[in-house]
Amino acid sequence: MENNASMPEALLIEDERAVRMATAQTLELGGFTVHACSSAEQAQPWLQPEFAGVIVTDVRLPGRSGLDVLAEAVALDPDLPVIVVTGHGDVGMAVEAMRAGAYDFIEKPFAAERLMETVRRAQEKRRLVLENRRLKAAWAAHPDMPVLIGQSAETERVRKMIRSVGPTVVDILINGQTGTGKEVVARQLHAASGRKGPFVAINCGALPETVFESEIFGHEAGAFTSAQKRRIGKLEYAKGGTVFLDEIESTPLALQVKLLRVLQERSLERLGGNEPIGIDCRVIAASKADLLQLSAQGTFREDLYYRIGVVNINLPRLAERRDDIPLLLAHFVQLAAFRYQRSAPQWTPAQMAQWQARDWPGNVRELRNFADRLVLGVAEGIASVAGPDTKAGMEFESLPHQVDAYERLLIAEAMSASDGNVATAAERLGVPKKTLYDKLKKYHLAANRPADCG
């Protein structure tokens, strides 16, 4: 079977040939790359700590058993999901597997739908776990490099744009509300460019008009009263690197003409000087305003907009990427716990659901500040952690566990709203009745079966 790195993986261990082929076909049709093995020994090459997929193994195998595979997987990586397949009625074996750390168990014979629902859920958890590890490793290796966190479709779109245009020399305009992470994306673009020079950030909105030209373009000694010696401007200083012009909409109109000329000619003259000086920097601009609308109002030059906006990257509001909130919050809480030397707080599924439903007008920046307040114990509606404060790096409720808890909450709410009618609740949730029954069993939720008859 051909391995496709873009597809999730499943390691299947089943000694019965017919069952193995049928199960492999089901998984492949479900979008998985399958490594089908007839024994634990044959599966050994894929039993690695960073295996990115899911393990599905029969309990009874020739040679080493499925429980032996489970024990090895748990020893390699406790978060590596193992789904154990047991014989019909073999409850004792299933209980033993769950106690040993199995992600879930399936009884033979099983429906393809039941298998795929379990495997997909396990794969999603695995993906989140590995993504969280990658973020931790990236932050540990480059603590000054902010990471772009999230796996939502909107975040993946931005990440794809960074990979596509980052290595080029094209100037870029990043559009986004306050707090959406414009500088994070700019730094990611700089890293992707491979340029060895510095990343120079300039907040155009924070520069008084009287010093703007000197800061950006530099000045010669004697250019004005207080100019006692030559000063190298930011564009010249960023030689071989990247200049980030944040809030470019705040650039004084009179200086937009000069900035446009410099960007077109890639050379400048320092204030008070006559000699053209070549510049070697990539320019990334950012704006929280609609520059075309500003140009229509006469406060921003249209030709400058088209010069800096050869490529536009539009950043989503946090409310447009709500699925990223659990991962973002977990990351920010970790950083805050390390910074303040506090233990990380716990939260309930209901609280997470409320936070995901918020508008977050301050976007990711507001969420990060909220994480600080959680760790400091001054945020509203958060359970305190028992025991004394400890240093950061301590355990806290894992993201996969929170995802499960959130799913349980949604199911419980749907069942309550449907007066316990499984068919009605399944329709509300958009899942088959069989899937909902499986989840009710998993989360120990009661179903009103008599009301579901007919």
C-alpha positions, 0 to 999 in steps of 0.5 A: 500500500502506497504511503501518502504523507498527506493522509493520516496513518493507521497501523492495523494488526490482524492475523485473520487475512479476510478480516485484515483485508476488509478492515484495511479497505474500510480504513483506506476508504475513510482516507487513511494510509494503512500499514496492514500487518499479520502479527505484532512482530511484523508491525514493529517498524511502525511502533515508534514514539512519534508515529503520527497515526492510530494503532488498531490491533486484535487482542489474540495474535500469533506470537506477541498479543495485542496487549503486548503491543498496547504495553509497548505503545504506552511505554513508547508514548502514553498518548499514542492511541491504541484501539483494541479489537476483542472477541464478542463477549470478551468483556474481561479482555476489554476492561484489561485493555482499557486499564492498561491504557487503550484508547478504546475497544471494539467488539467483533463483529463490528460495523465499518461505521463504528470502526471509522468513528472511533479511528477518526476520533483517535486520529484527531486527538493524536493530531492535536497532541503532536501539534502541541508538542511541535509548538512546545519544541518550536518555542523551546528552540526559538523562544523569541519566535512567536508561533502561529497556533491553530489547525482551523481552516482559516489558520491553515490558509494563512500558514499556506500563504506563509509557506508560499510567499515567505521564501520570495522577495515580494513585499507583502501587506498583512490586513487584520484587526488589532490583536489578530497576530499581524507581527506574528505572521510578519516574523514567520514570513521573515523566518521563511524568507531565509534572510540573514539580516535583522527583523526590524519592526516599526510602529508607524502609529507611534512615531511623531510626524516630526521624527518619522522621516529621520527614523525611517530614512535616517539623517546626516549630521547637521540636517536639523538643530539636534542632529549632531551626528549621522543616524542610520534609518530603519530601512538602511539598518535592516540590510539583508533582513526584513522591515515590518511597517505596522499600522502603515495607515498612520504614515503621514501623507507627505511622507507616503510619496517618499516611501513609495519612491524608496520602495520602487527604486530600492534606494534612499537619501538620508535627511539632509543628504544628497547621495543615494543609498541602496537598500537591501530589505524586504518590506512587510506592511500591516494595517488594521484599516481598509487602505483602499477605503482610506485612499478614496477618502484621500488619507492614503495614497492609492499608488502606495497601496498597490506597491505594498499590496502585491500580495495581501494576507488577510488575518481572521478574527478569533471569532472566525477560528473558534476551533483554535481557542482550546489549543491557543488557551492551553499554549498561553496558559503554559507560557503564563504559568512559566512566567509567573511561576504559578500552577496552571488552572483547571477549567470545565467543559462548560467554561470552555464552551462559554469561552469559545462562544465569546466574541473576543473583540480583542482577538488573540491578544485578548485571549492571551491576556485572559490566560494571564488572568487565569493563571494569576487567579483573577479571571472570572468564573474559573476553578482554582487549583488545589495545592501549593503553586509549583513551577511551570511545566506541571501537568494540566488537563490535556487538550484531548481530554478537554475535547472529549469533555466538550463533546460529552457536554454537547451530547448531554445538552442535545439529549436534554433538549430532545427530552432524551429522544436519541433519534431527535438528538442525533438529528440535532447533532448531525450524526447517525443514531448508532454513532450517538448510542456509541457515544452515550455508552462511552460517556455513560449518558442515559438514553430514553430508549422507550421514547426512541421506539418506532 
